[in-house]
Amino acid sequence: MVPVTVPDTPYEVRRTPTQYRASRRIERILDAASRVAAEKGFSGTTTADIAKAAKVSIGSVYRYFPDKLAVMKAVHGRNSVRYRELVREATKELTDADWRAAVDRSFAIYVDMCRTDDGFRAVSKAGLAATELDENGGPDDPLADTLSDLLVDRFGFADTVDLRTALLQCVTVGDVLTRLAFRLANAGHQDTLAKTHRIIVDLVAEHAPG
């Protein structure tokens, strides 16, 4: 069966929901998967666990997702949309010269979502590479694309391969070190987070306009 994209969602499912109730069931499955994987980790989570937490039959999960990896891909896609919306809202009043403030706020949002959002916590605990969770399977990352587009559209950065590579480096380093920060301390090891932030700012600064 060829996967189809659900209207107004960032992820693919086996069957397009034809009613609002079905769309809400998919969201409930993703919410449940996030909670369970955040608690047990990806390897410790089963499709049956997800179905039980979502209070749906296991057949309902399989109706929309072939396996738990597909569910986690959907969680990752939803995370990316949520992150993009929060970053846009947090940076909308900044001036064209405030790219550092935009980077600061973007990183702070990421850390806060890793701390409080089950979907982000679940992906962090999954131990899966971004390319395994990206439907395109390429070297891009939706969070890196969000930041690249923001810097180009709002803060005058040149849209170059080097910039997008640098933002991919930022997201990769940020993901690894932020994960470490939350292993070192439940609320996030502050020194590790501060060093991660400095690395990201330095990577972006090399491409700042004039």
C-alpha positions as CSV (number, residue, x, y, z in Angstrom):
1,M,0.0,0.0,0.0
2,V,1.4,3.4,-1.0
3,P,1.6,5.9,1.9
4,V,-0.5,9.0,1.6
5,T,-0.1,12.4,3.1
6,V,-2.8,13.5,5.5
7,P,-4.1,17.0,4.7
8,D,-2.8,19.7,7.1
9,T,-0.4,17.2,8.7
10,P,3.4,16.8,8.2
11,Y,3.4,13.0,8.1
12,E,2.3,10.1,6.0
13,V,-0.1,7.3,6.9
14,R,-1.3,4.2,5.1
15,R,-4.9,5.4,4.8
16,T,-6.3,8.9,4.6
17,P,-8.7,9.6,7.4
18,T,-12.0,10.6,6.0
19,Q,-13.6,12.0,9.2
20,Y,-12.5,14.3,11.9
21,R,-12.8,11.4,14.4
22,A,-10.2,9.4,12.4
23,S,-7.8,12.3,12.3
24,R,-8.1,12.7,16.1
25,R,-7.4,9.0,16.4
26,I,-4.1,9.4,14.6
27,E,-3.2,12.3,16.9
28,R,-4.0,10.2,19.9
29,I,-1.8,7.4,18.6
30,L,1.1,9.9,18.2
31,D,0.5,11.4,21.6
32,A,0.6,7.9,23.1
33,A,3.7,6.8,21.2
34,S,5.4,10.0,22.4
35,R,4.6,9.3,26.1
36,V,5.5,5.6,25.9
37,A,8.8,6.1,24.0
38,A,9.8,9.0,26.2
39,E,9.4,6.7,29.2
40,K,10.7,3.4,27.8
41,G,12.9,4.4,24.9
42,F,12.3,3.3,21.3
43,S,13.7,-0.2,21.6
44,G,11.6,-0.8,24.7
45,T,8.4,0.3,23.1
46,T,6.1,-2.0,21.2
47,T,3.1,-1.3,18.9
48,A,0.9,-3.0,21.5
49,D,2.2,-0.5,24.1
50,I,1.3,2.3,21.8
51,A,-2.2,1.0,21.2
52,K,-2.8,0.4,24.9
53,A,-1.7,3.9,25.8
54,A,-3.8,5.4,23.0
55,K,-6.8,3.3,24.1
56,V,-7.3,2.0,20.6
57,S,-7.0,-1.5,19.1
58,I,-3.7,-2.6,17.8
59,G,-5.4,-2.9,14.4
60,S,-6.2,0.8,14.5
61,V,-2.5,1.5,14.8
62,Y,-1.7,-0.8,11.9
63,R,-4.4,0.8,9.9
64,Y,-2.4,4.0,9.7
65,F,1.2,2.9,10.4
66,P,3.0,-0.3,9.3
67,D,5.3,-0.4,12.3
68,K,6.6,1.6,15.3
69,L,9.3,3.3,13.2
70,A,6.7,4.8,11.0
71,V,4.9,6.1,14.1
72,M,8.1,7.7,15.3
73,K,8.7,9.2,11.9
74,A,5.2,10.8,12.2
75,V,6.1,12.1,15.7
76,H,9.3,13.6,14.3
77,G,7.4,15.3,11.5
78,R,4.9,16.7,14.0
79,N,7.7,17.9,16.2
80,S,9.3,19.8,13.3
81,V,6.1,21.6,12.6
82,R,5.6,22.6,16.2
83,Y,9.1,23.8,16.5
84,R,8.9,25.9,13.4
85,E,5.7,27.6,14.6
86,L,7.2,28.4,18.0
87,V,10.4,29.8,16.4
88,R,8.5,32.0,14.0
89,E,6.3,33.3,16.8
90,A,9.3,34.0,19.1
91,T,11.3,35.8,16.5
92,K,8.6,37.7,14.6
93,E,9.3,41.1,16.3
94,L,13.1,41.0,16.0
95,T,14.8,43.5,13.7
96,D,16.9,42.4,10.7
97,A,20.1,42.9,12.7
98,D,19.0,40.6,15.6
99,W,20.1,37.3,14.1
100,R,22.0,36.4,17.4
101,A,18.7,36.9,19.3
102,A,17.0,34.7,16.8
103,V,19.6,31.9,17.3
104,D,19.4,32.3,21.1
105,R,15.6,32.0,21.1
106,S,15.6,29.1,18.7
107,F,18.0,27.1,20.8
108,A,16.1,28.0,24.0
109,I,12.9,26.7,22.4
110,Y,14.6,23.5,21.4
111,V,16.0,22.9,24.9
112,D,12.6,23.7,26.5
113,M,10.8,21.2,24.1
114,C,13.4,18.5,24.9
115,R,12.7,19.2,28.6
116,T,8.9,19.4,28.5
117,D,7.5,18.0,25.2
118,D,6.9,14.2,25.1
119,G,7.4,14.1,21.3
120,F,10.8,15.7,21.5
121,R,11.8,13.6,24.5
122,A,10.7,10.4,22.6
123,V,12.8,11.2,19.5
124,S,15.8,12.0,21.7
125,K,15.5,8.7,23.5
126,A,14.9,6.8,20.2
127,G,18.6,6.9,19.3
128,L,17.7,7.1,15.6
129,A,19.5,9.3,13.1
130,A,17.7,12.2,11.6
131,T,17.9,10.6,8.1
132,E,16.1,7.5,9.5
133,L,13.3,9.7,10.6
134,D,13.2,12.0,7.6
135,E,10.7,10.8,5.0
136,N,12.9,12.1,2.2
137,G,15.8,10.0,3.4
138,G,18.3,12.7,2.4
139,P,21.0,14.6,4.3
140,D,18.6,17.5,5.1
141,D,16.9,17.9,8.5
142,P,13.6,19.8,9.0
143,L,14.9,21.7,12.0
144,A,18.0,22.8,10.1
145,D,15.8,23.8,7.2
146,T,13.6,25.9,9.6
147,L,16.6,27.8,10.9
148,S,18.2,28.2,7.4
149,D,14.9,29.6,6.0
150,L,14.6,31.9,9.0
151,L,18.1,33.4,8.7
152,V,17.7,33.8,4.9
153,D,14.2,35.2,4.9
154,R,14.4,37.4,8.0
155,F,18.0,38.3,8.7
156,G,19.7,38.7,5.3
157,F,21.9,35.6,5.2
158,A,22.9,34.4,1.8
159,D,21.1,31.2,0.9
160,T,24.2,29.0,0.1
161,V,25.1,25.4,0.4
162,D,27.7,26.4,3.0
163,L,25.0,28.0,5.2
164,R,22.7,25.0,5.0
165,T,25.6,22.7,5.8
166,A,26.4,24.9,8.8
167,L,22.9,24.7,10.1
168,L,22.9,21.0,9.6
169,Q,26.0,20.9,11.7
170,C,24.3,23.1,14.3
171,V,21.3,20.8,14.6
172,T,23.5,17.6,14.7
173,V,25.8,19.0,17.4
174,G,22.9,20.5,19.2
175,D,21.0,17.2,19.2
176,V,24.0,15.1,20.5
177,L,25.1,17.6,23.2
178,T,21.6,18.4,24.4
179,R,20.9,14.7,24.7
180,L,24.1,14.5,26.8
181,A,23.0,17.5,28.9
182,F,19.7,15.7,29.9
183,R,21.6,12.5,30.7
184,L,23.9,14.4,33.0
185,A,21.0,16.2,34.8
186,N,17.2,15.8,34.7
187,A,16.7,19.5,34.0
188,G,19.6,19.7,31.6
189,H,23.3,20.1,32.5
190,Q,23.7,23.9,32.4
191,D,27.4,24.0,31.5
192,T,26.9,21.5,28.6
193,L,23.9,23.5,27.3
194,A,25.9,26.8,27.5
195,K,28.8,25.3,25.6
196,T,26.4,23.8,23.0
197,H,24.9,27.3,22.6
198,R,28.3,28.9,22.0
199,I,29.2,26.3,19.4
200,I,26.0,26.9,17.5
201,V,26.4,30.7,17.6
202,D,30.0,30.4,16.3
203,L,28.9,28.1,13.4
204,V,26.2,30.6,12.4
205,A,28.4,33.7,12.8
206,E,30.7,32.5,10.0
207,H,27.9,33.1,7.6
208,A,26.4,36.3,9.0
209,P,25.9,39.2,6.5
210,G,28.4,42.1,6.4
